[in-house]
Amino acid sequence: MISLIAESIATFLSIYSLLLIIRILLSWFPNIDWMNQPFAALSQLTDPYLNLFRSIIPSLGGIDFSPILAILAIQFAQSLMAQVQAASLSRMLY
């Protein structure tokens, strides 16, 4: 049961990190209208999470480093989920 939950969370984090990367890459194109779909949906999904890190790290000369910290946090959570899965599987074997 715990392994299934950890695997589900890890899958969600993988999908969400992919959405973050797409959002970051699209931010390099200044002519994108973030009010039109599908960009508005992507912005609504990713901006609340990115805003957590934007409040910690201010924009330095127009360069936003908060996505780096956001992706590192997701990777840390993914590694935790992998450890939980491994521990759960090892308990099931013994």
MODELLER restraints for C-alpha pairs under 7 A, 6 or more apart:
rsr = mdl.restraints
at = mdl.atoms
rsr.add(forms.Gaussian(group=physical.xy_distance, feature=features.Distance(at['CA:2:A'], at['CA:88:A']), mean=6.60, stdev=0.5))
rsr.add(forms.Gaussian(group=physical.xy_distance, feature=features.Distance(at['CA:3:A'], at['CA:85:A']), mean=4.81, stdev=0.5))
rsr.add(forms.Gaussian(group=physical.xy_distance, feature=features.Distance(at['CA:3:A'], at['CA:88:A']), mean=5.75, stdev=0.5))
rsr.add(forms.Gaussian(group=physical.xy_distance, feature=features.Distance(at['CA:6:A'], at['CA:81:A']), mean=5.26, stdev=0.5))
rsr.add(forms.Gaussian(group=physical.xy_distance, feature=features.Distance(at['CA:6:A'], at['CA:84:A']), mean=6.60, stdev=0.5))
rsr.add(forms.Gaussian(group=physical.xy_distance, feature=features.Distance(at['CA:6:A'], at['CA:85:A']), mean=6.04, stdev=0.5))
rsr.add(forms.Gaussian(group=physical.xy_distance, feature=features.Distance(at['CA:7:A'], at['CA:85:A']), mean=6.99, stdev=0.5))
rsr.add(forms.Gaussian(group=physical.xy_distance, feature=features.Distance(at['CA:10:A'], at['CA:78:A']), mean=5.50, stdev=0.5))
rsr.add(forms.Gaussian(group=physical.xy_distance, feature=features.Distance(at['CA:10:A'], at['CA:81:A']), mean=6.03, stdev=0.5))
rsr.add(forms.Gaussian(group=physical.xy_distance, feature=features.Distance(at['CA:13:A'], at['CA:74:A']), mean=6.48, stdev=0.5))
rsr.add(forms.Gaussian(group=physical.xy_distance, feature=features.Distance(at['CA:13:A'], at['CA:78:A']), mean=6.75, stdev=0.5))
rsr.add(forms.Gaussian(group=physical.xy_distance, feature=features.Distance(at['CA:17:A'], at['CA:71:A']), mean=6.55, stdev=0.5))
rsr.add(forms.Gaussian(group=physical.xy_distance, feature=features.Distance(at['CA:17:A'], at['CA:74:A']), mean=6.97, stdev=0.5))
rsr.add(forms.Gaussian(group=physical.xy_distance, feature=features.Distance(at['CA:20:A'], at['CA:46:A']), mean=6.24, stdev=0.5))
rsr.add(forms.Gaussian(group=physical.xy_distance, feature=features.Distance(at['CA:23:A'], at['CA:42:A']), mean=6.88, stdev=0.5))
rsr.add(forms.Gaussian(group=physical.xy_distance, feature=features.Distance(at['CA:34:A'], at['CA:40:A']), mean=5.10, stdev=0.5))
rsr.add(forms.Gaussian(group=physical.xy_distance, feature=features.Distance(at['CA:50:A'], at['CA:66:A']), mean=6.64, stdev=0.5))
rsr.add(forms.Gaussian(group=physical.xy_distance, feature=features.Distance(at['CA:50:A'], at['CA:67:A']), mean=6.38, stdev=0.5))
rsr.add(forms.Gaussian(group=physical.xy_distance, feature=features.Distance(at['CA:50:A'], at['CA:70:A']), mean=6.47, stdev=0.5))
rsr.add(forms.Gaussian(group=physical.xy_distance, feature=features.Distance(at['CA:53:A'], at['CA:66:A']), mean=5.15, stdev=0.5))
rsr.add(forms.Gaussian(group=physical.xy_distance, feature=features.Distance(at['CA:53:A'], at['CA:69:A']), mean=6.93, stdev=0.5))
rsr.add(forms.Gaussian(group=physical.xy_distance, feature=features.Distance(at['CA:53:A'], at['CA:70:A']), mean=6.49, stdev=0.5))
rsr.add(forms.Gaussian(group=physical.xy_distance, feature=features.Distance(at['CA:54:A'], at['CA:66:A']), mean=5.34, stdev=0.5))
rsr.add(forms.Gaussian(group=physical.xy_distance, feature=features.Distance(at['CA:57:A'], at['CA:66:A']), mean=6.05, stdev=0.5))
rsr.add(forms.Gaussian(group=physical.xy_distance, feature=features.Distance(at['CA:59:A'], at['CA:65:A']), mean=6.99, stdev=0.5))
